[in-house]
Amino acid sequence: MLQSKKRTWVEIDENKIVHNYRVMDKHIHDTKIMAVVKADAYHHGDVQVATLLENEGCDFFAVSSVDEAVHLRQNGIKANILILGFTPSEHFHYLHELDIVQCVFSTEFAQELNTYATTQNVKIRVHIKVDTGMGRIGFPCLDDNYHIDEVKAVYTCDHLEVEGVFSHFSVADTFDRDDDEVYTFHQIELYERVLQDLAVANLPVKIKHIQNSYGAINYPDLPYDYARVGILLLGNTSDDAQPLKVPCELEPVLTWKAQISCVKQVKAGTYIGYGRNYQATSDIQVATVACGYADGLNRNASHKGLQVLVKGKRCTIIGNICMDQFMIDATGLDVHCEDEVTIVGIDGDEVIKIDELSRAANTINNESFTLLASRVPRFYIKKD
């Protein structure tokens, strides 16, 4: 692919990634950061982000799948890597060949992994996942469904080296309901119960972690070894409408730009875009921008008043967002082909945050970032 700042591209500020890491490292005190770089670091570039953070002293990364872990290893990442999800048995060999830590979340999976490791006469490092209220993967460890004996049984798997036990918060990001905070603290209580029962049974837990990004920022004083921090390292929360208990000075690292491809004057009554869903009510200037939903600009944001920046001014997207293009009302602006448009970022005194796109598309920033297509080139900027 031609790597040039033509059509549409993303710029990522390396200095701000480092800044955010340092802010969060200070915020969670004695707890260390396990940097979550799954989904290509939310499509910010997993190798680039992990390399920066490893150089800052980060010694643990988390990914969603074995292919993501292998990609990091093949690109020089030496730190610990934890796979947070399922690994197919055909890929078990990567775990010991590349020294990757596997999440174990059920008796069936633990037995299958141990059987493989036994046949290969190897030890595979694992962290046990316990479900304290997320209802996803993990050994159920709830008030009325407490499977501690299954957790203990993992320790009897001779070829699994249990290093850690962890869980995952469900509502650490929100205080919308009166009992959200109560629910989070109850998850902590259930997790503590697991740790205490393992301690009574003389089963060691060297590494403990339960905080995700919001857990780290809203509950920073928990006495565990790591906090799994992802989107915060990129300077964003999932939704800026959710208040934070403890605000942090994080800086968004990503700027998304595109170029104007065509400018035309249209008369009142002219239809713009597919479906004739937008009709000009007056004579306007329409600029077409070379970016669309195939690049990651969510089509659900059409007709929601979403704006972009052109020459420091806000312009509204009109008509349906197309696969490779979208149109804006640029009336009153002196704009031309190849002028820059800021979809996310700063232009002059104006700022467009990723949150505006997410709200228009009725989603969260995590999804908006991961929709950014691979065909959109990334440029990494480091200012001395």
WOMO-V501253 format. One record per run of one state. SS is the DSSP state (helix for helix, strand for strand, loop for the rest). FROM is the first residue (numbers start at 1). LEN is the number of residues. If there is no record, write none. Layout:
ss=[SS;SS]
from=[FROM;FROM]
len=[LEN;LEN]
//
This chain:
ss=[loop;strand;helix;loop;strand;loop;helix;loop;helix;loop;strand;loop;helix;loop;strand;loop;helix;loop;helix;loop;strand;loop;helix;loop;strand;loop;strand;loop;strand;loop;helix;loop;strand;loop;helix;loop;strand;loop;helix;loop;strand;loop;helix;loop;strand;loop;strand;loop;helix;loop;strand;loop;strand;loop;helix;loop;helix;loop;strand;loop;strand;loop;strand;loop;strand;loop;strand;loop;helix;loop;helix;loop;strand;loop]
from=[1;8;14;28;32;37;38;44;46;56;60;64;66;75;80;84;89;92;93;98;101;105;107;121;124;132;139;143;145;147;148;155;160;167;180;201;207;210;213;219;226;230;231;235;254;267;271;273;274;277;278;280;284;290;293;296;299;302;307;311;313;319;326;330;340;348;350;353;354;361;365;371;377;382]
len=[7;6;14;4;5;1;6;2;10;4;4;2;9;5;4;5;3;1;5;3;4;2;14;3;8;7;4;2;2;1;7;5;7;13;21;6;3;3;6;7;4;1;4;19;13;4;2;1;3;1;2;4;6;3;3;3;3;5;4;2;6;7;4;10;8;2;3;1;7;4;6;6;5;3]
//
